[in-house]
Amino acid sequence: VQLVESGGGLVQPGGSLRLSCAASGLTFSWYDMSWYHQAPGKERELVAIIQSVGGRTNYADSVKGRFTISRDNAKNTVYLQMNSLKPEDTAVYYCNAHSRRGFDYWGQGTQVTVSS
């Protein structure tokens, strides 16, 4: 199983980025897909999740109204659209795939830096 994130980079405060996570080696539609972030010296935190069935979404309070998670099961890809970025959003962003049977996979992470 591979999860490959892309789309990170340096952006000014107030800017936008779109992260992508391409999955392979698993039945993508069976998995709840999530984005986590981890800032230096801090624990990894859940940012957003989209369920495998029904596509229900949930977000951390800190990103509600600014970030949108979506998935394309035909492309085995999950996205995170990040708008109105703030310096405190700076972190490594990780993609996670979790099945109801307890299988759990992580990507290698992509750096997002919000700075002027």
C-alpha positions as CSV (number, residue, x, y, z in Angstrom):
1,V,0.0,0.0,0.0
2,Q,1.3,3.5,-0.9
3,L,-0.1,6.9,0.0
4,V,1.7,9.7,-1.8
5,E,1.0,13.3,-0.8
6,S,1.7,16.3,-3.0
7,G,0.9,20.0,-3.2
8,G,2.7,21.4,-0.2
9,G,4.9,24.4,-0.3
10,L,5.5,28.0,0.9
11,V,2.5,30.3,0.8
12,Q,1.8,33.8,2.2
13,P,-0.8,34.3,5.0
14,G,-4.2,34.4,3.4
15,G,-3.2,32.3,0.5
16,S,-4.4,28.9,-0.6
17,L,-3.0,25.4,-1.3
18,R,-4.5,22.2,-2.5
19,L,-3.0,19.0,-1.2
20,S,-3.5,15.6,-2.9
21,C,-3.0,12.1,-1.7
22,A,-2.8,9.4,-4.3
23,A,-3.5,5.9,-3.0
24,S,-2.5,2.5,-4.5
25,G,-2.5,-1.1,-3.4
26,L,-5.8,-0.9,-1.5
27,T,-9.5,-0.8,-2.3
28,F,-9.7,3.0,-1.9
29,S,-13.5,3.2,-1.6
30,W,-13.5,1.0,1.5
31,Y,-11.3,3.4,3.5
32,D,-12.1,6.5,5.5
33,M,-9.5,9.0,4.4
34,S,-8.1,11.7,6.7
35,W,-5.6,14.5,6.8
36,Y,-3.4,15.1,9.9
37,H,-0.8,17.7,10.6
38,Q,2.2,17.8,12.9
39,A,3.9,21.0,13.8
40,P,7.5,21.0,15.2
41,G,7.5,19.9,18.8
42,K,3.8,19.0,18.8
43,E,1.7,15.9,18.4
44,R,0.1,14.8,15.2
45,E,-3.5,16.1,15.0
46,L,-6.5,15.3,12.9
47,V,-7.4,18.1,10.5
48,A,-10.2,16.6,8.4
49,I,-11.8,13.2,7.7
50,I,-14.1,12.0,4.9
51,Q,-15.9,8.7,5.4
52,S,-15.8,5.8,3.0
53,V,-19.6,5.4,2.9
54,G,-21.7,8.5,2.2
55,G,-18.7,10.9,2.1
56,R,-19.6,12.5,5.4
57,T,-16.9,15.0,6.5
58,N,-15.7,16.4,9.8
59,Y,-13.1,19.0,10.6
60,A,-10.9,20.3,13.4
61,D,-12.4,23.5,14.9
62,S,-9.3,25.4,13.9
63,V,-9.9,24.8,10.2
64,K,-13.7,24.8,9.9
65,G,-14.8,27.2,7.2
66,R,-11.3,27.4,5.7
67,F,-10.4,23.8,4.7
68,T,-12.4,21.3,2.5
69,I,-11.7,17.6,2.2
70,S,-12.9,15.7,-0.8
71,R,-12.3,12.4,-2.5
72,D,-12.4,11.0,-6.0
73,N,-12.9,7.2,-5.7
74,A,-12.3,6.8,-9.5
75,K,-8.8,8.3,-9.1
76,N,-8.1,6.8,-5.7
77,T,-7.3,10.3,-4.5
78,V,-8.2,12.5,-1.5
79,Y,-7.8,16.2,-1.5
80,L,-7.5,19.0,1.0
81,Q,-8.3,22.5,-0.2
82,M,-6.8,25.0,2.2
83,N,-7.9,28.6,2.0
84,S,-7.2,31.6,4.2
85,L,-4.0,30.0,5.4
86,K,-2.5,31.2,8.7
87,P,1.0,30.9,10.0
88,E,-0.3,28.5,12.6
89,D,-1.3,26.1,9.8
90,T,2.5,25.5,9.2
91,A,3.1,21.8,9.6
92,V,3.8,18.6,7.9
93,Y,0.5,17.3,6.5
94,Y,0.0,13.5,6.4
95,C,-2.6,11.5,4.6
96,N,-4.2,8.5,6.4
97,A,-6.3,5.6,5.2
98,H,-8.3,3.7,7.8
99,S,-10.6,0.7,7.2
100,R,-13.4,-0.4,9.5
101,R,-11.4,-3.7,9.9
102,G,-8.6,-1.7,11.5
103,F,-6.1,-1.5,8.7
104,D,-4.3,1.8,8.9
105,Y,-1.8,3.4,6.5
106,W,0.1,6.7,6.4
107,G,1.8,8.7,3.7
108,Q,5.2,10.2,4.0
109,G,4.0,13.8,4.6
110,T,4.2,17.1,2.7
111,Q,5.5,20.3,4.2
112,V,3.2,23.4,4.3
113,T,4.8,26.6,5.4
114,V,2.7,29.8,5.8
115,S,4.9,32.8,6.1
116,S,5.4,36.3,4.7
